Amino acid sequence: MKNSTATYTNTDFEVASLDEPGTPDTTAPRSLITYVKYLLFGMLFGIILVKSEVISWVRIQEMFRLQRFHMFGVIGSAIVTGIISLQLIKRFHIKTISGESIRVSPKKFHKGQVYGGLLFGFGWAMTGACPGPMFAQIGTGAWVVVIVLLSAVAGTWVYGSMKERLPH
């Protein structure tokens, strides 16, 4: 596969690329303690998702039917937290755990974002699941979500195999 950075610029929140000269090597093996920290943090995040009811199919349906404010309040709180966090990162030049500088690339609007957002929203409304909460739903015993997870992985693979031919 050819190097996609020549034809496609990633405009997501990003840290320095490993392809850039002078970038620290972050591929060094991590200790078991590091993985345990990630596991514990993931479990805490999952518990918060379950307790806040954002993985509830009923809550998600209420949101898409404009019946309750619950999910809009949670999403709005996340947006405000993200804005404040990004401003703090920029103001205090906070670095990643591995010491890399964090940079936020300028964003350009293109119509693919609208199509992607609509596709994501339709999938979310139909399945009652989005990427983060899928794992918490599976963890609570909603095994049918495994099909949604496999479909999301397949969709990501299809996009990855076609992205060179798509307009960006």
CYANA upper distance limits for C-alpha pairs under 8 A (distance plus 0.5 A):
  4 SER  CA      8 TYR  CA      6.13
  4 SER  CA      9 THR  CA      8.49
  4 SER  CA    164 GLU  CA      8.03
  5 THR  CA      9 THR  CA      6.23
  5 THR  CA     10 ASN  CA      8.15
  7 THR  CA    164 GLU  CA      8.16
  8 TYR  CA    164 GLU  CA      8.22
  8 TYR  CA    168 HIS  CA      7.80
 11 THR  CA    105 SER  CA      6.16
 11 THR  CA    106 PRO  CA      7.40
 11 THR  CA    107 LYS  CA      6.53
 12 ASP  CA    104 VAL  CA      8.04
 12 ASP  CA    105 SER  CA      7.53
 13 PHE  CA    103 ARG  CA      7.66
 13 PHE  CA    104 VAL  CA      5.89
 13 PHE  CA    105 SER  CA      7.36
 14 GLU  CA    102 ILE  CA      7.17
 14 GLU  CA    103 ARG  CA      6.75
 14 GLU  CA    104 VAL  CA      6.98
 14 GLU  CA    105 SER  CA      8.13
 15 VAL  CA    100 GLU  CA      7.22
 15 VAL  CA    101 SER  CA      6.93
 15 VAL  CA    102 ILE  CA      5.49
 15 VAL  CA    103 ARG  CA      6.60
 16 ALA  CA     20 GLU  CA      7.71
 16 ALA  CA     23 THR  CA      7.13
 16 ALA  CA    100 GLU  CA      7.23
 16 ALA  CA    101 SER  CA      7.41
 16 ALA  CA    102 ILE  CA      7.75
 16 ALA  CA    103 ARG  CA      8.30
 17 SER  CA     23 THR  CA      7.56
 18 LEU  CA     23 THR  CA      6.49
 18 LEU  CA     24 PRO  CA      8.11
 18 LEU  CA     25 ASP  CA      7.67
 18 LEU  CA     26 THR  CA      8.43
 19 ASP  CA     23 THR  CA      8.21
 23 THR  CA    100 GLU  CA      8.32
 24 PRO  CA    100 GLU  CA      7.76
 26 THR  CA     98 SER  CA      7.52
 30 ARG  CA     34 THR  CA      6.77
 30 ARG  CA     35 TYR  CA      7.93
 31 SER  CA     35 TYR  CA      7.37
 32 LEU  CA     36 VAL  CA      6.74
 33 ILE  CA     37 LYS  CA      6.69
 34 THR  CA     38 TYR  CA      6.88
 35 TYR  CA     39 LEU  CA      6.61
 36 VAL  CA     40 LEU  CA      6.61
 37 LYS  CA     41 PHE  CA      6.57
 38 TYR  CA     42 GLY  CA      6.52
 39 LEU  CA     43 MET  CA      6.64
 40 LEU  CA     44 LEU  CA      6.65
 41 PHE  CA     45 PHE  CA      6.65
 42 GLY  CA     46 GLY  CA      6.62
 43 MET  CA     47 ILE  CA      6.69
 44 LEU  CA     48 ILE  CA      6.76
 45 PHE  CA     49 LEU  CA      6.75
 46 GLY  CA     50 VAL  CA      6.72
 46 GLY  CA    133 PRO  CA      7.88
 46 GLY  CA    135 PHE  CA      8.25
 46 GLY  CA    136 ALA  CA      5.68
 47 ILE  CA     51 LYS  CA      6.51
 47 ILE  CA    136 ALA  CA      8.23
 48 ILE  CA     52 SER  CA      6.41
 49 LEU  CA     53 GLU  CA      6.72
 49 LEU  CA     54 VAL  CA      6.15
 49 LEU  CA     55 ILE  CA      6.76
 49 LEU  CA    133 PRO  CA      7.30
 49 LEU  CA    136 ALA  CA      7.59
 50 VAL  CA     54 VAL  CA      7.09
 50 VAL  CA     55 ILE  CA      6.57
 50 VAL  CA     56 SER  CA      8.28
 50 VAL  CA    136 ALA  CA      7.47
 50 VAL  CA    137 GLN  CA      8.48
 53 GLU  CA     59 ARG  CA      7.53
 54 VAL  CA     59 ARG  CA      7.14
 54 VAL  CA     60 ILE  CA      7.67
 54 VAL  CA     71 MET  CA      7.14
 54 VAL  CA     74 VAL  CA      8.40
 54 VAL  CA    133 PRO  CA      8.14
 55 ILE  CA     59 ARG  CA      8.11
 55 ILE  CA     60 ILE  CA      8.01
 55 ILE  CA    128 GLY  CA      8.25
 55 ILE  CA    129 ALA  CA      7.56
 55 ILE  CA    133 PRO  CA      6.18
 55 ILE  CA    134 MET  CA      8.16
 55 ILE  CA    136 ALA  CA      7.76
 55 ILE  CA    137 GLN  CA      6.76
 56 SER  CA     60 ILE  CA      6.83
 56 SER  CA    128 GLY  CA      8.09
 57 TRP  CA     61 GLN  CA      6.64
 57 TRP  CA    128 GLY  CA      5.47
 57 TRP  CA    129 ALA  CA      8.03
 58 VAL  CA     62 GLU  CA      6.62
 59 ARG  CA     63 MET  CA      6.78
 59 ARG  CA     68 ARG  CA      8.39
 59 ARG  CA     70 HIS  CA      7.88
 59 ARG  CA     71 MET  CA      7.35
 60 ILE  CA     64 PHE  CA      6.91
 60 ILE  CA     71 MET  CA      7.52
 60 ILE  CA    125 ALA  CA      7.61
 60 ILE  CA    128 GLY  CA      6.45
 61 GLN  CA     65 ARG  CA      6.57
 61 GLN  CA    125 ALA  CA      7.20
 61 GLN  CA    128 GLY  CA      7.63
 62 GLU  CA     66 LEU  CA      6.51
 62 GLU  CA     67 GLN  CA      5.47
 62 GLU  CA     68 ARG  CA      6.09
 63 MET  CA     67 GLN  CA      6.65
 63 MET  CA     68 ARG  CA      6.41
 63 MET  CA     69 PHE  CA      7.43
 63 MET  CA     70 HIS  CA      8.00
 63 MET  CA     71 MET  CA      6.51
 63 MET  CA     72 PHE  CA      7.52
 64 PHE  CA    125 ALA  CA      7.10
 69 PHE  CA     73 GLY  CA      6.50
 70 HIS  CA     74 VAL  CA      6.95
 71 MET  CA     75 ILE  CA      6.56
 72 PHE  CA     76 GLY  CA      6.32
 73 GLY  CA     77 SER  CA      6.54
 74 VAL  CA     78 ALA  CA      6.79
 75 ILE  CA     79 ILE  CA      6.79
 76 GLY  CA     80 VAL  CA      6.79
 77 SER  CA     81 THR  CA      6.59
 78 ALA  CA     82 GLY  CA      6.53
 79 ILE  CA     83 ILE  CA      6.70
 80 VAL  CA     84 ILE  CA      6.76
 81 THR  CA     85 SER  CA      6.51
 82 GLY  CA     86 LEU  CA      6.56
 83 ILE  CA     87 GLN  CA      6.76
 84 ILE  CA     88 LEU  CA      6.76
 85 SER  CA     89 ILE  CA      6.66
 86 LEU  CA     90 LYS  CA      6.65
 87 GLN  CA     91 ARG  CA      6.48
 88 LEU  CA     92 PHE  CA      6.36
 88 LEU  CA     93 HIS  CA      8.34
 88 LEU  CA     94 ILE  CA      8.22
 89 ILE  CA     93 HIS  CA      5.91
 89 ILE  CA     94 ILE  CA      5.41
 89 ILE  CA     95 LYS  CA      8.32
 89 ILE  CA    102 ILE  CA      8.25
 90 LYS  CA     94 ILE  CA      7.59
 93 HIS  CA    101 SER  CA      8.00
 93 HIS  CA    102 ILE  CA      8.15
 94 ILE  CA    101 SER  CA      7.72
 94 ILE  CA    102 ILE  CA      7.62
 95 LYS  CA     99 GLY  CA      5.84
 95 LYS  CA    100 GLU  CA      5.93
 95 LYS  CA    101 SER  CA      5.35
 95 LYS  CA    102 ILE  CA      6.30
 96 THR  CA    100 GLU  CA      5.76
 96 THR  CA    101 SER  CA      7.08
 96 THR  CA    102 ILE  CA      7.28
109 PHE  CA    113 GLN  CA      7.77
110 HIS  CA    114 VAL  CA      8.22
110 HIS  CA    168 HIS  CA      7.65
111 LYS  CA    115 TYR  CA      7.14
112 GLY  CA    116 GLY  CA      6.41
112 GLY  CA    167 PRO  CA      8.16
112 GLY  CA    168 HIS  CA      7.63
113 GLN  CA    117 GLY  CA      6.41
114 VAL  CA    118 LEU  CA      6.63
115 TYR  CA    119 LEU  CA      6.61
116 GLY  CA    120 PHE  CA      6.53
117 GLY  CA    121 GLY  CA      6.51
118 LEU  CA    122 PHE  CA      6.56
119 LEU  CA    123 GLY  CA      6.69
120 PHE  CA    124 TRP  CA      6.57
121 GLY  CA    125 ALA  CA      6.54
122 PHE  CA    126 MET  CA      6.58
123 GLY  CA    127 THR  CA      6.46
123 GLY  CA    128 GLY  CA      8.32
123 GLY  CA    129 ALA  CA      8.33
124 TRP  CA    128 GLY  CA      5.70
124 TRP  CA    129 ALA  CA      5.77
124 TRP  CA    130 CYS  CA      6.17
125 ALA  CA    129 ALA  CA      8.19
127 THR  CA    148 VAL  CA      7.64
129 ALA  CA    133 PRO  CA      6.99
129 ALA  CA    134 MET  CA      6.13
129 ALA  CA    145 VAL  CA      8.13
129 ALA  CA    148 VAL  CA      8.10
130 CYS  CA    134 MET  CA      6.43
131 PRO  CA    135 PHE  CA      8.13
131 PRO  CA    149 LEU  CA      8.24
131 PRO  CA    152 ALA  CA      8.37
132 GLY  CA    136 ALA  CA      8.03
133 PRO  CA    137 GLN  CA      6.57
134 MET  CA    138 ILE  CA      6.76
134 MET  CA    145 VAL  CA      7.11
134 MET  CA    148 VAL  CA      8.43
134 MET  CA    149 LEU  CA      7.32
135 PHE  CA    139 GLY  CA      6.56
136 ALA  CA    140 THR  CA      6.75
137 GLN  CA    141 GLY  CA      7.18
137 GLN  CA    142 ALA  CA      6.02
137 GLN  CA    143 TRP  CA      8.38
137 GLN  CA    145 VAL  CA      7.41
138 ILE  CA    142 ALA  CA      5.42
138 ILE  CA    143 TRP  CA      5.94
138 ILE  CA    144 VAL  CA      8.35
138 ILE  CA    145 VAL  CA      6.59
138 ILE  CA    146 VAL  CA      7.28
144 VAL  CA    148 VAL  CA      7.84
145 VAL  CA    149 LEU  CA      6.67
146 VAL  CA    150 LEU  CA      6.65
147 ILE  CA    151 SER  CA      6.60
148 VAL  CA    152 ALA  CA      6.62
149 LEU  CA    153 VAL  CA      6.76
150 LEU  CA    154 ALA  CA      6.63
151 SER  CA    155 GLY  CA      6.55
152 ALA  CA    156 THR  CA      6.62
153 VAL  CA    157 TRP  CA      6.68
154 ALA  CA    158 VAL  CA      6.67
155 GLY  CA    159 TYR  CA      6.68
156 THR  CA    160 GLY  CA      6.58
157 TRP  CA    161 SER  CA      6.65
158 VAL  CA    162 MET  CA      6.69
159 TYR  CA    163 LYS  CA      6.10
162 MET  CA    166 LEU  CA      6.98
163 LYS  CA    167 PRO  CA      8.48
